[in-house]
């Protein structure tokens, strides 16, 4: 299951990176967010998975896409000549770096230690999230709330012609 969610995340990110159209790239980012939400589910954290889908895939991407459409600042780049040498060099560099990264990860001591000491991961629930936020991170939580409020005021100021 991990490989499925990891592949969804990686494919969505690569598709987003390759897109020339900003709207389609934003939709590919939603696919990446769903893959990350699946990875959170694998970590026994359904709260983070639900927040990933609701907050990022829902609210943030809608805000980004509406802002792009509202400001009409996206323009398609003209098609350029194909450069097959750059594609082959890039693909071979990706293969070499990928094989090197795979070799390092498979030979790492941390991966061997995971197999030896496999203990269950403590699940996350809303009570624990609330306790952590309001006990240890209350100041940061309030600062982020003020930052989001100022972003909303800025968005209204951008869209209104006469205030």
C-alpha positions in Angstrom: 0.0 0.0 0.0 2.8 2.4 0.8 4.2 2.0 -2.7 0.8 2.8 -4.2 0.4 6.0 -2.2 4.1 7.0 -2.8 3.6 6.5 -6.6 0.5 8.5 -6.6 2.3 11.3 -4.8 5.4 11.2 -7.0 3.4 10.9 -10.3 1.2 13.9 -9.2 4.2 16.0 -8.4 6.0 15.1 -11.6 2.9 15.8 -13.6 2.5 19.1 -11.9 6.2 20.0 -12.6 5.8 19.1 -16.3 2.6 21.2 -16.9 2.7 24.4 -18.8 -0.9 25.3 -17.9 -1.1 26.6 -14.4 -4.7 25.3 -13.9 -3.8 21.7 -14.9 -0.7 21.9 -12.7 -3.0 22.9 -9.8 -5.2 19.9 -10.4 -2.1 17.7 -10.5 -1.2 19.2 -7.1 -4.5 17.9 -5.8 -3.5 14.4 -6.9 -0.3 14.8 -4.9 -2.2 15.9 -1.8 -4.4 12.8 -2.0 -1.3 10.7 -2.2 0.1 12.4 0.9 -3.2 11.9 2.7 -2.9 8.2 1.9 0.6 8.1 3.4 -0.8 9.8 6.6 -3.4 7.0 6.8 -0.6 4.5 6.6 1.0 6.2 9.6 -2.1 5.6 11.6 -3.0 9.3 11.6 -6.5 9.7 10.1 -6.8 13.2 11.5 -3.9 14.5 9.4 -5.2 12.6 6.4 -8.6 14.2 6.7 -7.1 17.6 7.2 -4.8 17.1 4.2 -7.9 16.4 2.0 -10.2 19.0 3.5 -7.7 21.9 4.0 -5.2 21.4 1.2 -7.1 19.6 -1.5 -10.3 21.5 -0.8 -9.7 25.0 0.5 -6.2 25.9 -0.5 -6.4 24.6 -4.1 -9.8 26.2 -4.6 -8.2 29.5 -3.4 -5.2 29.1 -5.6 -7.2 28.2 -8.7 -9.7 31.0 -8.2 -6.9 33.5 -7.7 -5.2 32.4 -10.9 -8.4 32.7 -12.8 -9.4 36.0 -11.2 -6.1 37.7 -11.8 -5.8 36.1 -15.3 -2.0 36.1 -14.8 -1.4 32.8 -16.4 -0.2 32.7 -20.0 0.7 29.7 -22.0 4.4 29.5 -23.0 4.8 29.1 -26.8 6.0 25.7 -27.9 9.7 25.5 -28.4 11.8 23.1 -30.4 12.2 19.6 -29.1 15.7 19.0 -27.7 16.1 15.2 -27.6 19.7 15.3 -26.3 18.6 17.2 -23.2 15.8 14.7 -22.6 18.1 11.7 -22.9 20.7 13.3 -20.7 18.1 14.3 -18.1 16.5 10.8 -18.1 19.9 9.1 -17.7 20.8 11.5 -14.8 17.5 10.7 -13.1 18.2 7.0 -13.5 21.7 7.3 -12.1 20.7 9.5 -9.2 17.6 7.2 -8.5 19.8 4.1 -8.5 22.3 5.8 -6.2 19.6 6.9 -3.8 18.0 3.4 -3.8 21.5 1.9 -3.1 22.0 4.3 -0.2 18.6 3.7 1.3 18.7 -0.1 1.1 22.2 -0.1 2.7 21.4 2.3 5.5 21.6 1.3 9.1 18.3 3.0 9.9 16.4 0.7 7.5 17.9 -2.4 9.2 17.0 -1.0 12.6 13.3 -0.6 11.5 13.0 -4.3 10.8 14.6 -5.2 14.1 12.5 -3.0 16.4 9.1 -2.9 14.7 6.8 -1.5 17.4 3.2 -0.3 16.8 2.8 3.4 16.1 0.5 5.2 18.5 -2.6 6.4 16.8 -3.5 10.1 16.6 -7.0 11.2 17.5 -8.7 14.6 17.8 -8.3 14.7 21.5 -4.5 14.4 21.2 -4.4 17.0 18.4 -6.4 19.5 20.5 -4.2 18.9 23.6 -1.0 19.4 21.6 -2.2 22.5 19.9 -3.7 24.3 22.9 -1.1 23.1 25.4 2.2 23.5 23.5 1.5 25.5 20.3 -1.1 28.1 21.3 0.9 31.1 20.3 1.8 29.7 16.9 -1.8 28.7 16.4 -3.0 32.3 17.1 -0.3 33.8 14.9 -1.3 31.6 12.0 -5.0 32.6 12.5 -4.0 36.3 12.3 -1.9 35.6 9.2 -4.8 33.9 7.5 -7.1 36.8 8.4 -4.7 39.3 6.9 -4.5 37.2 3.7 -8.3 37.2 3.4 -8.4 41.0 3.9 -5.7 41.3 1.2 -7.7 39.1 -1.2 -10.8 41.3 -0.7 -8.7 44.4 -1.2 -7.3 43.0 -4.5 -10.7 42.1 -5.9 -12.6 45.2 -4.9 -12.0 48.1 -7.3 -13.4 50.8 -5.0 -13.3 50.4 -1.2 
